[in-house]
Amino acid sequence: MPSNEPTNKVAEVQRQADEVANIMNQNIQKQLGNMETADSLQGKTDDLRVQAQTFQKQAKVVKRRMCIRNWKLTLIIILVILLIAAAIAIPVAITASNNAKKQ
């Protein structure tokens, strides 16, 4: 029986070594998968950064256009108010002038 004992120990050590090698292979595969995921995320991050920069530039252009449109609208409203005021003030002034001449 003693001769069988070293064989069992060698077999047990070999089984443990195989188990450790298996676990190591699994860990390496997981690490490779994580690296692929990290590379993919890096690519997506770069794409998102470019899209964010493009969006920011377009937002500035739209903001500028809307500001100009707002100023144009404000100017048109002021002109309409001045025309209405002139349309009211001129006949009143003419009537007052005519009344002053008559008296």
Backbone hydrogen bonds, N-H to C=O, Kabsch-Sander energy under -0.5 kcal/mol:
donor,donor_aa,acceptor,acceptor_aa,energy
4,N,1,M,-1.1
5,E,1,M,-1.3
7,T,3,S,-0.7
8,N,4,N,-2.1
9,K,5,E,-2.4
10,V,6,P,-2.8
11,A,7,T,-2.6
12,E,8,N,-2.7
13,V,9,K,-2.9
14,Q,10,V,-2.6
15,R,11,A,-2.5
16,Q,12,E,-2.5
17,A,13,V,-2.6
18,D,14,Q,-2.5
19,E,15,R,-2.3
20,V,16,Q,-2.7
21,A,17,A,-2.5
22,N,18,D,-2.4
23,I,19,E,-2.5
24,M,20,V,-2.7
25,N,21,A,-2.4
26,Q,22,N,-2.4
27,N,23,I,-2.6
28,I,24,M,-2.5
29,Q,25,N,-2.4
30,K,26,Q,-2.5
31,Q,27,N,-2.5
32,L,28,I,-2.5
33,G,29,Q,-2.3
34,N,30,K,-2.6
35,M,31,Q,-2.3
36,E,32,L,-2.2
37,T,33,G,-2.3
38,A,34,N,-2.7
39,D,35,M,-2.6
40,S,36,E,-2.4
41,L,37,T,-2.8
42,Q,38,A,-2.4
43,G,39,D,-2.2
44,K,40,S,-2.4
45,T,41,L,-2.5
46,D,42,Q,-2.4
47,D,43,G,-2.3
48,L,44,K,-2.5
49,R,45,T,-2.3
50,V,46,D,-2.2
51,Q,47,D,-2.5
52,A,48,L,-2.5
53,Q,49,R,-2.2
54,T,50,V,-2.4
55,F,51,Q,-2.7
56,Q,52,A,-2.4
57,K,53,Q,-2.2
58,Q,54,T,-2.6
59,A,55,F,-2.6
60,K,56,Q,-1.9
61,V,57,K,-1.9
62,V,58,Q,-2.6
63,K,59,A,-2.6
64,R,60,K,-2.4
65,R,61,V,-2.5
66,M,62,V,-2.8
67,C,63,K,-2.3
68,I,64,R,-2.4
69,R,65,R,-2.7
70,N,66,M,-2.4
71,W,67,C,-2.4
72,K,68,I,-2.5
73,L,69,R,-2.4
74,T,70,N,-2.5
75,L,71,W,-2.6
76,I,72,K,-2.6
77,I,73,L,-2.4
78,I,74,T,-2.4
79,L,75,L,-2.5
80,V,76,I,-2.5
81,I,77,I,-2.4
82,L,78,I,-2.5
83,L,79,L,-2.6
84,I,80,V,-2.5
85,A,81,I,-2.8
86,A,82,L,-2.7
87,A,83,L,-2.8
88,I,84,I,-1.7
89,A,85,A,-3.2
90,I,86,A,-2.7
92,V,88,I,-1.5
93,A,89,A,-2.8
94,I,90,I,-2.7
95,T,91,P,-2.8
96,A,92,V,-2.7
97,S,93,A,-2.4
98,N,94,I,-2.6
99,N,95,T,-2.4
100,A,96,A,-2.1
101,K,97,S,-1.9
102,K,98,N,-1.7
103,Q,99,N,-1.3
